[in-house]
Amino acid sequence: MSKPVPEPIEPGLVFDLASAVVKADRFPHLASIDGDRPRVRPVSPVRTDGFTVYVANLRGYHKTAEIAANPHVELCYLDDHHDQVRIEGIAEILSDRALLQEIWDSNPLLRNYLGSIDNPALIVYRIRPDRVRYMKEWALDYHDVPPERPS
């Protein structure tokens, strides 16, 4: 079997192509480090602003300790056409009360499950991108994506 030959992608389209993949995948996979081992699990972001992603978590989950020990994480998004976006970044606990309130108010699952925005079990991580990469289907060739829409 021969290696697929990727079609060239105009650099001006990469941002929009990557954004479409992020919008299409409701359950990306989050990779973190547990000691010297990678750990990957599906997550359900509670908010996405461009390539900045917010993920709710419970303090008792194992990934809480993993992220506290090493906040470098990667999210991998995959759409139905096997296009993929990888977002590398630092997971930080969201402390902006107004933004946390917006997330809380827009997410009935959080409200039903946790009961109160002040539930001590709740953590929301903001993952700001250090690097964003896009790959068309199985082209085996990543394109760097600018973190902001080019003008």
C-alpha positions as CSV (number, residue, x, y, z in Angstrom):
1,M,0.0,0.0,0.0
2,S,1.4,3.4,-1.0
3,K,1.6,6.4,1.3
4,P,-1.2,8.8,0.6
5,V,-0.2,12.0,-1.2
6,P,-1.6,14.9,0.6
7,E,-3.3,17.7,-1.4
8,P,-1.7,21.0,-0.7
9,I,-3.6,23.3,1.6
10,E,-3.5,27.1,1.2
11,P,-2.1,28.5,4.4
12,G,-5.0,31.0,4.6
13,L,-7.4,28.1,5.0
14,V,-5.7,26.2,7.8
15,F,-7.3,28.2,10.6
16,D,-10.8,27.7,9.3
17,L,-10.3,24.0,8.6
18,A,-8.9,23.4,12.1
19,S,-11.8,25.4,13.7
20,A,-14.3,23.2,11.9
21,V,-12.7,20.1,13.3
22,V,-12.9,21.5,16.8
23,K,-16.5,22.4,16.4
24,A,-17.4,18.9,15.0
25,D,-15.8,16.8,17.8
26,R,-17.8,17.1,21.0
27,F,-15.6,14.6,22.9
28,P,-11.9,15.3,22.2
29,H,-9.2,13.3,24.0
30,L,-7.1,14.9,26.7
31,A,-3.6,13.6,27.2
32,S,-1.8,14.2,30.5
33,I,1.2,12.7,32.3
34,D,1.0,10.3,35.3
35,G,4.5,10.0,36.6
36,D,6.3,8.7,33.5
37,R,3.2,7.4,31.7
38,P,0.9,9.1,29.3
39,R,-2.9,9.0,30.2
40,V,-5.6,9.7,27.6
41,R,-9.3,10.1,28.2
42,P,-12.3,11.6,26.4
43,V,-13.5,14.9,27.8
44,S,-16.5,17.1,27.1
45,P,-15.4,20.8,27.0
46,V,-17.7,23.2,28.7
47,R,-16.6,26.1,26.6
48,T,-14.3,26.8,23.6
49,D,-13.1,30.2,22.6
50,G,-11.1,29.7,19.4
51,F,-8.5,27.2,20.4
52,T,-8.7,28.0,24.1
53,V,-10.6,25.1,25.7
54,Y,-12.3,24.9,29.1
55,V,-12.7,21.4,30.7
56,A,-14.7,20.7,33.9
57,N,-13.2,18.3,36.3
58,L,-13.8,16.9,39.8
59,R,-11.1,17.3,42.4
60,G,-11.3,13.6,43.2
61,Y,-10.5,12.5,39.7
62,H,-7.0,11.2,39.0
63,K,-6.3,13.7,36.3
64,T,-6.4,16.4,39.0
65,A,-3.2,15.1,40.5
66,E,-1.7,14.5,37.1
67,I,-2.3,18.1,36.0
68,A,-1.2,19.5,39.4
69,A,2.1,17.6,39.0
70,N,2.5,18.5,35.3
71,P,0.1,21.0,33.7
72,H,1.3,20.4,30.1
73,V,-1.5,18.7,28.3
74,E,-2.7,18.0,24.7
75,L,-6.2,17.8,23.3
76,C,-6.8,15.8,20.2
77,Y,-9.9,16.4,18.1
78,L,-11.0,14.2,15.2
79,D,-13.9,14.7,12.8
80,D,-16.0,12.2,10.8
81,H,-13.5,12.6,7.9
82,H,-10.5,11.8,10.1
83,D,-9.2,15.3,10.0
84,Q,-7.5,16.0,13.2
85,V,-6.5,19.0,15.4
86,R,-4.0,18.8,18.2
87,I,-3.9,21.5,20.8
88,E,-0.9,21.6,23.2
89,G,-1.1,23.9,26.2
90,I,-1.0,24.4,29.9
91,A,-4.0,23.5,32.0
92,E,-4.7,26.2,34.6
93,I,-7.5,26.3,37.1
94,L,-10.0,29.0,36.1
95,S,-10.2,31.6,38.8
96,D,-12.2,34.3,36.9
97,R,-15.5,34.2,38.8
98,A,-17.5,36.0,36.0
99,L,-16.3,33.6,33.4
100,L,-16.9,30.6,35.7
101,Q,-20.4,31.9,36.2
102,E,-21.0,32.2,32.4
103,I,-19.9,28.6,32.0
104,W,-22.0,27.4,35.0
105,D,-25.1,29.2,33.7
106,S,-24.7,27.8,30.2
107,N,-24.2,24.2,31.3
108,P,-27.3,22.4,32.8
109,L,-25.3,19.2,33.3
110,L,-22.9,20.9,35.6
111,R,-25.8,22.5,37.5
112,N,-27.7,19.2,37.8
113,Y,-24.7,17.1,38.8
114,L,-22.9,19.5,41.2
115,G,-25.8,21.6,42.5
116,S,-23.8,24.8,43.2
117,I,-21.1,26.8,41.5
118,D,-19.4,26.8,44.9
119,N,-19.2,23.0,45.2
120,P,-15.7,22.4,46.3
121,A,-15.4,19.3,44.0
122,L,-15.6,21.5,40.9
123,I,-12.6,22.5,38.9
124,V,-12.7,24.1,35.5
125,Y,-9.4,24.0,33.6
126,R,-8.6,26.6,30.9
127,I,-6.2,25.2,28.4
128,R,-4.5,28.0,26.5
129,P,-2.8,26.8,23.3
130,D,1.0,26.9,23.0
131,R,0.8,25.1,19.7
132,V,-2.1,24.1,17.4
133,R,-1.7,21.6,14.5
134,Y,-4.0,20.4,11.8
135,M,-3.8,17.3,9.7
136,K,-6.1,16.5,6.8
137,E,-7.3,12.9,7.0
138,W,-4.4,10.5,6.9
139,A,-2.0,12.8,5.1
140,L,0.6,12.3,7.8
141,D,1.6,15.9,7.5
142,Y,0.7,18.5,10.1
143,H,0.1,22.2,9.5
144,D,0.8,24.7,12.2
145,V,-2.3,26.7,12.9
146,P,-2.1,30.3,14.1
147,P,-3.8,30.7,17.5
148,E,-5.8,33.6,16.3
149,R,-7.7,34.1,12.9
150,P,-5.2,35.7,10.5
151,S,-6.3,39.2,9.3
